[in-house]
Amino acid sequence: MRTAVLLPGLLLGLGLGLLPATRLPAETYMLLVETTLDGEADPSPPATEGLMSALFESGQVSFDCGPYSPQADWQNLRFPEPLEIAFQGGAHYLATVRLQARTLPVEDGSPPAFAVQARFQLWKPPEGALLGEGSLELDNRTREEELPYEALLLRAGELAAGELQRFAGGR
């Protein structure tokens, strides 16, 4: 009877010893993403999926507001409601990402080509300190079939996530 109790404890102890001792706890990012295509709102989720996927792959946690769209002043970079939601949700950071996509001219019969400009900022809730900001540009010209619009947005999200983590201290 005594060995039956010791065996699970011994196995648990050995298992814990195999965990990396340097593993840092995950940080949490609330994401606020706005995407437009040719000046019109585009509810496509690939950019958000790219952000979430890249953050998850690096051991971070992320969430967004789902269908709710908090008030945000993208022109003046003022985000009081999203910062409050991030704080109430326990997020370490608020990541704001604005993607502006446009259709590029192509030859007749060719698949559509797109260019995406992403501007992003990382904020510290609740005070709203700006920790970093940046931008990137991508297009799928000459790669329209291998990198369609949705994949281009996904890639832009992944790249932005890497930069946002760099602003957070490289985690």
C-alpha positions in Angstrom: 0.0 0.0 0.0 2.8 2.4 0.9 4.6 1.9 -2.5 1.3 2.7 -4.3 1.3 6.2 -2.7 5.0 6.8 -3.2 5.1 5.8 -6.9 2.8 8.6 -8.2 4.6 11.1 -6.0 8.0 10.0 -7.3 6.8 10.1 -10.9 5.4 13.6 -10.3 8.7 14.8 -8.8 10.7 13.3 -11.7 8.3 15.0 -14.2 8.7 18.4 -12.6 12.4 18.0 -12.7 12.2 17.8 -16.5 10.5 21.1 -16.8 12.9 23.9 -17.9 13.9 26.0 -14.9 14.3 29.2 -16.9 10.7 29.2 -18.3 9.3 32.7 -17.8 5.6 33.2 -17.2 3.6 34.3 -20.2 2.6 37.9 -20.6 -0.9 38.8 -21.8 -1.6 41.0 -24.8 -5.0 42.5 -25.6 -5.3 43.1 -29.3 -7.2 45.9 -31.0 -7.0 45.4 -34.8 -8.6 47.5 -37.5 -8.4 46.4 -41.1 -9.5 48.3 -44.2 -9.4 47.3 -47.9 -9.4 50.1 -50.4 -10.6 52.5 -47.7 -13.6 50.3 -46.6 -13.8 48.4 -43.3 -12.7 44.8 -43.8 -13.8 42.4 -41.1 -11.4 39.7 -42.3 -9.8 38.0 -39.3 -6.5 36.8 -40.8 -4.4 39.7 -39.3 -5.7 39.0 -35.8 -5.2 35.3 -36.3 -1.6 36.0 -37.4 -1.0 38.1 -34.3 -2.5 35.5 -32.0 -0.7 32.6 -33.6 2.7 34.3 -33.4 2.2 35.4 -29.8 1.0 31.9 -28.9 4.0 30.3 -30.6 6.3 32.4 -28.5 4.6 31.4 -25.3 2.4 34.6 -24.8 -1.3 34.9 -24.2 -3.5 37.2 -26.3 -7.2 38.1 -26.5 -9.4 40.6 -28.3 -12.9 42.0 -27.8 -14.6 39.6 -30.1 -17.5 41.2 -31.9 -17.4 44.3 -29.6 -15.6 47.3 -31.1 -14.4 49.6 -28.3 -14.1 53.3 -29.0 -10.7 54.2 -30.4 -9.3 57.3 -32.0 -6.9 55.9 -34.5 -6.0 59.3 -35.9 -4.8 60.7 -32.6 -3.7 57.4 -31.1 -6.1 57.7 -28.1 -7.4 54.4 -26.7 -8.9 55.1 -23.2 -11.7 52.4 -23.5 -9.4 49.7 -24.9 -6.8 50.5 -22.2 -9.4 50.1 -19.5 -10.7 46.8 -21.0 -7.1 45.6 -21.2 -6.5 46.5 -17.5 -9.8 45.0 -16.4 -8.9 41.8 -18.4 -5.6 41.5 -16.7 -3.5 42.2 -19.8 0.1 43.3 -19.4 -0.1 45.2 -22.7 -2.6 46.7 -25.2 -1.4 46.1 -28.8 -3.1 48.4 -31.4 -2.7 47.4 -35.0 -4.1 49.2 -38.0 -3.8 47.5 -41.4 -4.6 49.4 -44.6 -4.8 47.2 -47.6 -5.2 48.3 -51.2 -5.8 46.5 -54.4 -2.9 46.9 -56.9 -3.3 47.1 -60.6 -2.7 43.8 -62.5 -2.8 42.6 -66.0 -6.0 41.2 -67.4 -6.6 37.6 -66.3 -4.1 37.8 -63.4 -5.1 37.1 -59.8 -5.6 40.3 -57.7 -2.6 41.7 -56.1 -2.6 43.7 -52.8 -0.3 45.9 -50.7 -0.7 46.2 -46.9 0.6 48.9 -44.7 0.5 48.0 -40.9 1.0 50.5 -38.2 1.2 49.2 -34.6 1.8 50.4 -31.1 2.3 48.8 -27.7 0.7 50.4 -24.7 1.0 49.7 -20.9 -2.5 49.6 -19.2 -4.0 51.4 -17.3 -1.9 54.5 -17.6 -1.5 54.3 -21.4 2.3 54.7 -21.6 3.4 54.1 -25.2 6.2 51.4 -25.1 6.9 51.4 -28.8 5.5 51.9 -32.3 6.4 50.9 -35.7 5.1 50.1 -39.2 5.7 47.6 -42.0 4.7 47.2 -45.6 4.1 44.0 -47.6 2.6 43.2 -51.0 2.0 40.0 -52.9 2.9 41.4 -56.4 4.2 38.5 -58.5 3.2 36.1 -55.7 -0.6 36.5 -56.0 -1.3 32.8 -56.2 1.1 31.6 -53.5 0.3 34.5 -51.1 -3.4 35.5 -51.6 -5.0 38.4 -49.7 -5.8 36.4 -46.6 -2.3 34.9 -46.4 -0.8 38.4 -46.8 -2.9 39.7 -43.9 -1.9 36.7 -41.8 1.8 37.3 -42.5 1.5 41.0 -41.7 0.0 40.0 -38.3 2.8 37.6 -37.6 5.5 40.2 -38.4 3.7 42.8 -36.3 3.6 40.4 -33.4 7.3 40.0 -33.5 7.9 43.7 -33.4 5.3 44.2 -30.5 7.2 41.6 -28.5 10.4 43.4 -29.1 8.8 46.6 -27.7 7.8 44.5 -24.6 11.4 43.6 -24.0 12.1 40.8 -26.4 9.8 38.2 -24.8 
